[in-house]
Amino acid sequence: MTIDKETGRAGRGSGPVDWDAAAATFDDEPDHGLRDAEVREAWADRLRDWLPDTPADVLDLGCGTGSLALLAAGRGHRVTGVDLSPRMAERARAKLAGRDAEILVGDAGRPPVQGRLFDVVLARHVLWTLPDPEAALRHWRGLLRPGGRLVLVEGVWGTVTPVGLPRSRLVAALTPHVARLHTERLSGDARLWGAPVDDERYAVVGVLPETPARHSEIVDVHLILRRGEDVLLARRADTGYGDGLLNLPSGHVEDGEDVRAAMIREAREEIGIDLAPDDLRAEAVVQHRGPGEAPRTGWFFSAEHGAGGEPVNAEPHKCAELVWHPLSALPHDMVAYARAALTAWHAGERFTVHWQPDGDSVGYDAARTAAPVPLAPARTGEVHHVELWVPDLAAAEGAWGWLLGELGHAPYQRWEHGRSWRRDSAYVVLEHSPDQRPGGHDRRRPGLNHLAFHVAGRAALDRIVEAAPGHGWTLLFPDRHPHAGGAGQYAAYLEDGQGYEVELVAR
């Protein structure tokens, strides 16, 4: 048997096929043109069993010259055929003229049906040629109404160097999506092929539940491991998804896990660090849909470099390298999902939707990748930023950079005369402006007295106070600490070397 069409991508031979050129002789094959009455009747008998008894909407993918579509239309079904070859589509239109049928030119894997739903998706010798058969099945399932059915004719052709899709793989991929599944061996029926065959040919019919299943989503977790202004990225390898692209250390939440426990486990498995729950801070939640994929929800956590140990490549069979990159200058060769989430979080967005259309790519593409959509943008009246003019930028950066990092702020902007650190939608700026007047800051004069920040508990506050002198801070009111603000408040008052004061209040 020669290379079978029904694909639009590649044939069973050693390379791609020019299906426009093959259209003129395509129907010469017995199971293509169905010109022989016995072959045609054999396929008609099978379709009679596979398709609904009453007229239905049938989507014939990789329809070729429309031979199966014609049989379906002859039984009263309303047929939409899709083929990548314009010449094949032209012949199918001629064959189906006068029938209740429409023939479209397009990719069988992502048919151009603009959101329409069908009762049957029919595909013969198509699925095995697609780069990701499982993803195609998920997409095709979404084209069916409740109770609809997938009718798939596939095989493994040849005995010396066989190619194709084993029945076991197709059954395993289809089983989670259907309520009932039926398989038939087709190799033994020589009438279907015009001659006896000795390889594996079969049909699988999967029927969806009559009532749509309750919507569910994968939940995944991602680690933003920070080292100053840098974040740790891992280059994927041999995983089947985003290989060669940089991504955050990440993984799926398993049954019985909460998202924080899943993040701790994934960090240990992927980069060999043992994080404690208190090392993690929830930074963002993103609902994401990859091209041709089902939606999922991702939780993004941050941790500081050094927590849990030094990161290493603990999964070299799935990761080619670990690299540090500045948050303000993320690389382009990243998984689009991770890059979108980091970009939104660095801009102060905590809750976003990142919805990629089918034509988008898994890898980030500056010209095409869908942008994240914020769900909780800053509201009127919220603090946007606080800016302090300092006489010595280097000294201020050392003291404030450490303290703001301890308080969960991430380095945000850096320029000749200034630095900034951001948390959520607000940020703090330190600037040694060329326009500032001589003289130091005096917190007792009119103007800014101090900035106040929450701290997550007394233990965290005590730890910061203990470490503060090593970073240029002095404890104020030590005789009344930690109740200098009153008996009902557990707080610390610190002053840097240039006279600026902060108040830290334990929650």
C-alpha positions as CSV (number, residue, x, y, z in Angstrom):
1,M,0.0,0.0,0.0
2,T,1.3,3.5,-0.8
3,I,1.5,6.4,1.5
4,D,-1.9,7.2,2.9
5,K,-3.2,10.8,2.8
6,E,-5.7,11.8,5.5
7,T,-3.1,14.0,7.1
8,G,-1.8,17.2,5.7
9,R,1.5,16.8,7.4
10,A,3.6,13.8,6.4
11,G,3.1,10.4,4.9
12,R,4.2,6.9,5.9
13,G,7.4,7.3,3.8
14,S,10.7,8.9,4.6
15,G,9.6,12.6,4.2
16,P,6.7,15.0,3.7
17,V,4.4,14.5,0.8
18,D,3.1,17.1,-1.7
19,W,-0.6,16.3,-1.4
20,D,-1.6,18.9,-4.0
21,A,0.5,17.0,-6.5
22,A,-0.8,13.6,-5.3
23,A,-4.5,14.7,-5.5
24,A,-4.9,13.7,-9.2
25,T,-4.0,10.0,-8.5
26,F,-5.0,9.7,-4.8
27,D,-8.3,7.9,-5.5
28,D,-6.5,5.2,-7.4
29,E,-5.8,3.4,-4.1
30,P,-8.8,1.1,-3.4
31,D,-9.4,2.4,0.2
32,H,-9.0,6.0,-0.9
33,G,-11.3,6.3,-3.9
34,L,-13.7,3.5,-2.9
35,R,-14.4,3.0,-6.6
36,D,-14.7,-0.8,-6.2
37,A,-18.2,-1.7,-5.0
38,E,-17.1,-4.3,-2.5
39,V,-14.5,-1.9,-0.9
40,R,-17.1,0.9,-0.8
41,E,-19.7,-1.4,0.8
42,A,-17.2,-2.6,3.4
43,W,-16.5,1.0,4.5
44,A,-20.2,1.8,4.4
45,D,-21.0,-1.1,6.7
46,R,-18.4,0.0,9.2
47,L,-19.6,3.6,9.2
48,R,-23.1,2.4,9.7
49,D,-22.0,0.9,12.9
50,W,-19.7,3.7,14.0
51,L,-21.9,6.7,13.3
52,P,-25.3,7.6,15.0
53,D,-28.5,6.1,13.6
54,T,-30.1,9.6,13.2
55,P,-28.7,12.5,11.1
56,A,-25.8,14.1,13.0
57,D,-23.1,16.7,12.5
58,V,-19.9,14.9,11.4
59,L,-16.5,16.6,11.3
60,D,-14.2,14.6,8.9
61,L,-10.6,15.5,9.7
62,G,-8.0,14.9,7.0
63,C,-10.9,14.2,4.6
64,G,-8.7,13.8,1.5
65,T,-10.9,13.7,-1.6
66,G,-14.0,13.1,0.5
67,S,-14.7,9.4,0.0
68,L,-15.7,8.7,3.7
69,A,-17.5,12.1,3.9
70,L,-19.6,11.1,0.9
71,L,-20.6,7.8,2.5
72,A,-21.6,9.7,5.7
73,A,-23.5,12.3,3.7
74,G,-25.3,9.5,1.9
75,R,-26.7,8.3,5.2
76,G,-28.2,11.8,5.9
77,H,-25.4,13.2,8.1
78,R,-24.4,16.8,7.8
79,V,-20.7,16.7,7.0
80,T,-17.9,19.2,7.5
81,G,-14.6,18.1,6.0
82,V,-11.2,19.6,6.7
83,D,-8.0,19.0,4.7
84,L,-4.7,20.9,4.5
85,S,-4.4,20.4,0.7
86,P,-6.4,22.9,-1.4
87,R,-6.4,20.4,-4.4
88,M,-7.7,17.6,-2.2
89,A,-10.4,19.9,-0.8
90,E,-11.4,20.9,-4.3
91,R,-11.9,17.3,-5.3
92,A,-13.9,16.6,-2.2
93,R,-16.2,19.6,-2.9
94,A,-16.8,18.2,-6.4
95,K,-17.5,14.7,-5.0
96,L,-19.9,16.1,-2.4
97,A,-21.7,18.6,-4.7
98,G,-25.4,18.7,-3.9
99,R,-25.0,17.1,-0.5
100,D,-25.4,18.7,2.9
101,A,-21.6,19.1,3.2
102,E,-18.9,21.8,3.6
103,I,-15.2,21.3,2.9
104,L,-12.7,23.6,4.6
105,V,-8.9,24.0,4.0
106,G,-7.0,23.8,7.2
107,D,-4.9,21.8,9.7
108,A,-6.7,18.6,10.9
109,G,-5.0,19.0,14.3
110,R,-6.5,22.4,14.8
111,P,-9.5,22.5,12.4
112,P,-10.8,26.0,11.5
113,V,-14.3,25.5,12.7
114,Q,-14.6,28.7,14.8
115,G,-16.1,27.2,18.0
116,R,-18.7,25.0,16.3
117,L,-19.6,21.8,18.1
118,F,-20.3,18.4,16.4
119,D,-21.8,15.0,17.2
120,V,-18.9,13.0,15.6
121,V,-15.2,13.6,15.0
122,L,-14.1,11.2,12.3
123,A,-10.4,10.8,11.4
124,R,-8.8,8.0,9.3
125,H,-5.0,7.6,9.3
126,V,-4.5,11.1,10.7
127,L,-3.7,11.0,14.4
128,W,-0.4,9.1,14.1
129,T,1.1,11.8,11.8
130,L,0.5,14.7,14.3
131,P,3.4,15.9,16.5
132,D,1.4,15.5,19.7
133,P,-1.5,13.0,19.3
134,E,-2.6,13.3,22.9
135,A,-2.9,17.1,22.6
136,A,-4.9,16.7,19.4
137,L,-7.3,14.3,21.1
138,R,-7.9,16.8,23.9
139,H,-8.6,19.5,21.3
140,W,-10.9,17.2,19.3
141,R,-12.8,16.3,22.4
142,G,-13.6,19.9,23.0
143,L,-15.2,20.0,19.6
144,L,-17.9,17.5,20.6
145,R,-21.3,17.9,22.2
146,P,-22.2,15.9,25.3
147,G,-22.7,12.3,24.2
148,G,-20.6,12.9,21.0
149,R,-18.2,10.3,19.7
150,L,-14.7,10.1,18.3
151,V,-14.3,7.6,15.4
152,L,-10.6,7.0,14.8
153,V,-9.1,4.6,12.2
154,E,-5.4,4.1,12.8
155,G,-2.7,1.4,12.6
156,V,0.9,0.4,12.6
157,W,2.0,-0.1,9.0
158,G,4.8,-2.4,7.8
159,T,6.5,-5.3,9.6
160,V,10.2,-4.6,8.9
161,T,10.3,-0.9,9.9
162,P,6.8,-0.3,11.2
163,V,5.4,3.2,11.6
164,G,2.1,4.4,13.1
165,L,0.2,4.6,16.3
166,P,-0.2,1.4,18.5
167,R,-3.7,0.6,19.6
168,S,-2.5,0.5,23.3
169,R,-1.3,4.1,23.1
170,L,-4.5,5.4,21.5
171,V,-6.7,3.6,24.0
172,A,-4.7,4.9,27.0
173,A,-4.9,8.5,25.6
174,L,-8.6,8.3,24.9
175,T,-9.8,6.5,28.0
176,P,-9.8,9.5,30.4
177,H,-11.9,11.5,28.0
178,V,-14.8,9.1,27.2
179,A,-17.6,7.2,29.0
180,R,-17.5,4.2,26.7
181,L,-14.8,2.9,24.4
182,H,-14.9,0.2,21.7
183,T,-12.1,-1.1,19.5
184,E,-12.2,-3.2,16.3
185,R,-9.5,-5.0,14.4
186,L,-9.6,-4.1,10.8
187,S,-6.6,-5.9,9.4
188,G,-8.5,-9.2,8.9
189,D,-11.1,-7.6,6.6
190,A,-9.4,-7.6,3.2
191,R,-12.5,-6.0,1.6
192,L,-11.6,-2.7,3.4
193,W,-8.2,-2.5,1.7
194,G,-8.8,-4.2,-1.7
195,A,-6.4,-7.0,-0.7
196,P,-5.2,-8.9,2.3
197,V,-2.9,-7.0,4.7
198,D,-0.6,-8.4,7.4
199,D,0.1,-5.3,9.6
200,E,-2.0,-3.8,12.4
201,R,-5.0,-1.8,11.4
202,Y,-7.9,-1.0,13.8
203,A,-10.7,1.4,14.7
204,V,-11.4,3.0,18.1
205,V,-14.8,4.6,18.9
206,G,-15.0,6.6,22.1
207,V,-18.3,8.0,23.3
208,L,-18.4,11.1,25.6
209,P,-20.7,11.2,28.7
210,E,-24.2,12.5,28.1
211,T,-23.7,15.0,30.9
212,P,-20.6,17.2,30.8
213,A,-18.1,16.4,33.5
214,R,-17.6,19.0,36.2
215,H,-14.8,21.3,35.2
216,S,-11.4,20.6,36.8
217,E,-7.9,22.0,36.4
218,I,-4.4,20.9,37.1
219,V,-2.8,22.9,39.9
220,D,0.9,23.6,39.6
221,V,3.5,25.4,41.7
222,H,6.5,27.5,40.7
223,L,9.5,28.7,42.7
224,I,10.9,32.3,42.3
225,L,14.3,31.7,44.0
226,R,15.8,35.2,44.4
227,R,19.5,36.1,44.7
228,G,19.5,39.9,45.0
229,E,18.1,41.2,41.7
230,D,18.4,37.7,40.0
231,V,16.0,34.8,39.8
232,L,17.0,31.1,39.2
233,L,15.9,29.5,36.0
234,A,16.2,25.9,34.8
235,R,16.6,24.8,31.1
236,R,14.2,22.0,30.3
237,A,15.5,18.9,28.4
238,D,13.9,15.6,27.2
239,T,10.6,16.2,28.8
240,G,8.4,16.6,25.8
241,Y,7.3,20.1,26.8
242,G,9.2,23.3,26.3
243,D,12.5,21.5,25.8
244,G,15.4,23.9,25.4
245,L,13.5,26.7,27.1
246,L,14.2,28.2,30.5
247,N,11.6,27.8,33.1
248,L,11.1,28.2,36.9
249,P,11.6,25.2,39.1
250,S,8.0,23.8,39.1
251,G,5.7,20.9,39.1
252,H,2.1,19.6,39.7
253,V,0.4,19.4,43.1
254,E,-0.2,15.7,43.9
255,D,-3.3,14.2,45.6
256,G,-3.5,15.0,49.3
257,E,-1.0,17.9,49.1
258,D,-1.6,21.6,49.7
259,V,0.2,24.0,47.4
260,R,2.9,24.9,49.9
261,A,3.8,21.3,50.6
262,A,3.9,20.7,46.9
263,M,6.3,23.6,46.4
264,I,8.6,22.3,49.2
265,R,8.7,18.8,47.5
266,E,9.3,20.1,44.0
267,A,12.1,22.4,45.2
268,R,13.8,19.4,46.9
269,E,13.3,17.1,43.8
270,E,14.4,19.6,41.2
271,I,17.1,21.8,42.7
272,G,18.0,19.9,45.9
273,I,17.1,22.5,48.5
274,D,15.1,21.8,51.7
275,L,12.8,24.7,52.3
276,A,10.8,25.2,55.5
277,P,7.3,26.5,55.3
278,D,8.4,29.9,56.7
279,D,10.9,30.2,53.8
280,L,8.1,30.5,51.3
281,R,6.0,33.5,50.4
282,A,3.0,33.3,48.0
283,E,3.6,35.9,45.4
284,A,1.0,35.3,42.6
285,V,-1.8,33.1,41.2
286,V,-2.1,32.7,37.5
287,Q,-4.8,30.9,35.5
288,H,-3.1,29.7,32.4
289,R,-4.1,28.1,29.1
290,G,-1.3,26.9,26.8
291,P,-1.9,26.6,23.1
292,G,-4.2,23.7,22.5
293,E,-4.2,22.7,26.1
294,A,-6.7,22.6,29.0
295,P,-6.6,25.5,31.5
296,R,-4.5,25.1,34.7
297,T,-3.9,27.3,37.8
298,G,-0.4,28.1,39.0
299,W,0.8,29.2,42.4
300,F,4.0,31.2,42.4
301,F,6.1,31.2,45.6
302,S,9.3,33.2,46.4
303,A,12.2,32.2,48.6
304,E,15.6,33.8,49.2
305,H,18.8,32.3,48.0
306,G,20.4,30.4,50.8
307,A,17.2,29.1,52.3
308,G,17.3,25.4,52.3
309,G,20.9,25.2,51.0
310,E,22.7,25.9,47.7
311,P,20.6,24.9,44.6
312,V,21.9,22.2,42.3
313,N,20.6,20.4,39.2
314,A,19.0,17.4,41.0
315,E,17.3,16.2,37.8
316,P,20.0,16.3,35.0
317,H,17.8,13.9,32.9
318,K,15.2,16.6,32.7
319,C,17.2,19.8,33.2
320,A,20.2,20.9,31.0
321,E,21.4,23.7,33.3
322,L,20.6,26.1,36.1
323,V,21.2,29.8,35.4
324,W,20.6,33.1,37.2
325,H,19.0,36.0,35.3
326,P,18.0,39.6,36.4
327,L,14.2,40.0,37.0
328,S,14.4,43.3,35.1
329,A,15.9,41.7,32.0
330,L,14.4,38.2,31.6
331,P,15.7,36.2,28.6
332,H,13.5,35.6,25.6
333,D,14.2,31.8,25.4
334,M,11.7,31.1,28.2
335,V,8.5,29.1,28.5
336,A,5.9,31.8,27.8
337,Y,3.8,30.8,30.9
338,A,6.7,31.4,33.3
339,R,7.8,34.6,31.6
340,A,4.3,36.1,31.6
341,A,3.9,35.2,35.3
342,L,7.2,36.7,36.3
343,T,6.7,39.9,34.2
344,A,3.2,40.4,35.8
345,W,4.5,39.8,39.3
346,H,7.5,42.1,38.9
347,A,5.0,44.8,37.8
348,G,3.1,44.3,41.1
349,E,0.2,42.1,39.8
350,R,-0.8,39.3,42.1
351,F,-3.7,37.7,40.2
352,T,-3.6,37.3,36.5
353,V,-5.0,35.3,33.6
354,H,-2.6,34.2,30.8
355,W,-4.7,32.7,28.0
356,Q,-2.9,31.6,24.9
357,P,-4.7,30.9,21.7
358,D,-4.1,27.7,19.7
359,G,-1.8,29.5,17.3
360,D,0.5,30.7,20.0
361,S,3.7,29.0,21.0
362,V,4.9,27.3,24.2
363,G,8.1,29.4,24.0
364,Y,8.0,33.2,24.5
365,D,7.7,35.2,21.3
366,A,7.8,39.0,21.8
367,A,5.7,39.6,18.7
368,R,3.0,36.9,19.4
369,T,2.8,35.7,22.9
370,A,-0.4,36.7,24.7
371,A,0.1,39.2,27.5
372,P,-1.1,38.4,31.1
373,V,-4.3,40.2,32.1
374,P,-4.4,41.5,35.6
375,L,-7.5,40.7,37.7
376,A,-6.8,43.0,40.6
377,P,-5.2,46.2,39.3
378,A,-4.2,48.9,41.7
379,R,-7.2,50.9,43.0
380,T,-7.5,54.6,43.4
381,G,-6.0,55.9,46.6
382,E,-3.4,53.0,47.1
383,V,0.2,54.0,47.7
384,H,2.1,53.9,44.4
385,H,5.6,54.5,45.7
386,V,7.6,56.3,48.4
387,E,10.8,58.1,47.3
388,L,13.6,59.0,49.7
389,W,16.4,61.4,48.6
390,V,19.6,60.2,50.3
391,P,23.1,61.9,50.5
392,D,25.0,58.6,50.0
393,L,23.3,56.2,47.6
394,A,25.8,53.3,48.1
395,A,25.4,53.4,51.9
396,A,21.7,53.7,51.6
397,E,21.5,50.8,49.1
398,G,23.5,48.5,51.5
399,A,21.2,49.2,54.5
400,W,17.9,49.6,52.8
401,G,18.5,46.8,50.2
402,W,19.1,44.3,53.0
403,L,16.1,45.5,55.1
404,L,13.6,45.6,52.2
405,G,14.8,42.2,51.1
406,E,14.1,40.9,54.6
407,L,10.6,42.4,54.3
408,G,9.8,40.7,51.0
409,H,10.5,43.5,48.6
410,A,12.2,42.5,45.3
411,P,14.8,44.7,43.5
412,Y,12.8,46.6,40.9
413,Q,14.7,49.4,39.1
414,R,18.3,50.5,38.9
415,W,19.7,53.6,37.3
416,E,22.7,55.9,37.8
417,H,21.2,58.0,40.6
418,G,18.7,55.6,42.2
419,R,17.5,52.2,43.1
420,S,14.0,50.8,43.9
421,W,12.5,47.7,45.5
422,R,8.9,46.5,44.9
423,R,6.4,44.5,46.8
424,D,2.9,44.0,45.3
425,S,1.9,47.2,43.5
426,A,4.0,49.7,45.6
427,Y,7.7,50.3,45.7
428,V,10.3,52.2,47.6
429,V,12.8,54.5,45.8
430,L,16.2,55.6,47.1
431,E,17.7,58.4,45.0
432,H,20.8,60.7,45.1
433,S,19.3,63.3,42.9
434,P,21.5,65.9,41.2
435,D,18.8,68.4,42.1
436,Q,18.8,67.8,45.8
437,R,20.1,70.6,48.2
438,P,23.0,70.2,50.6
439,G,22.4,68.9,54.1
440,G,21.4,65.6,55.7
441,H,18.0,64.2,56.7
442,D,16.7,65.1,60.2
443,R,13.6,63.0,61.1
444,R,12.8,65.6,63.9
445,R,12.3,68.4,61.4
446,P,9.0,68.9,59.5
447,G,8.7,66.3,56.7
448,L,9.1,62.6,56.7
449,N,9.6,61.1,60.2
450,H,9.7,57.4,59.4
451,L,8.3,54.6,57.3
452,A,6.5,51.7,59.0
453,F,6.3,48.1,57.8
454,H,4.5,44.9,58.9
455,V,6.6,42.0,59.9
456,A,5.3,38.4,60.0
457,G,5.4,37.7,63.7
458,R,7.6,38.4,66.7
459,A,10.2,35.7,65.9
460,A,10.8,37.3,62.4
461,L,11.0,40.8,64.0
462,D,13.6,39.6,66.6
463,R,15.7,38.0,63.9
464,I,15.8,41.3,61.9
465,V,16.7,43.3,64.9
466,E,19.5,41.0,65.8
467,A,21.0,41.2,62.3
468,A,20.3,44.9,61.7
469,P,23.6,46.3,63.2
470,G,25.6,44.3,60.7
471,H,23.8,46.1,57.9
472,G,24.1,49.7,59.1
473,W,21.0,50.0,61.3
474,T,20.9,51.1,65.0
475,L,18.1,50.2,67.4
476,L,16.3,53.3,68.7
477,F,14.8,53.5,72.2
478,P,16.5,50.3,73.3
479,D,15.4,50.8,76.9
480,R,11.8,50.4,75.9
481,H,12.2,47.8,73.1
482,P,10.1,46.0,71.9
483,H,7.3,48.1,73.4
484,A,8.5,51.6,72.5
485,G,5.2,52.2,70.7
486,G,3.1,51.1,73.7
487,A,2.4,48.1,75.8
488,G,0.0,46.7,73.2
489,Q,2.4,46.8,70.3
490,Y,5.4,44.6,69.6
491,A,7.6,46.7,67.4
492,A,11.2,47.8,66.6
493,Y,12.4,51.3,65.6
494,L,15.6,51.3,63.5
495,E,17.7,54.2,62.2
496,D,20.2,54.0,59.4
497,G,23.5,55.8,59.2
498,Q,22.0,58.7,57.4
499,G,19.3,59.4,59.9
500,Y,16.3,57.7,58.3
501,E,14.0,55.8,60.6
502,V,11.8,52.7,60.0
503,E,9.2,51.1,62.3
504,L,8.7,47.4,62.1
505,V,5.5,46.1,63.6
506,A,4.9,42.4,64.4
507,R,1.6,41.2,63.2
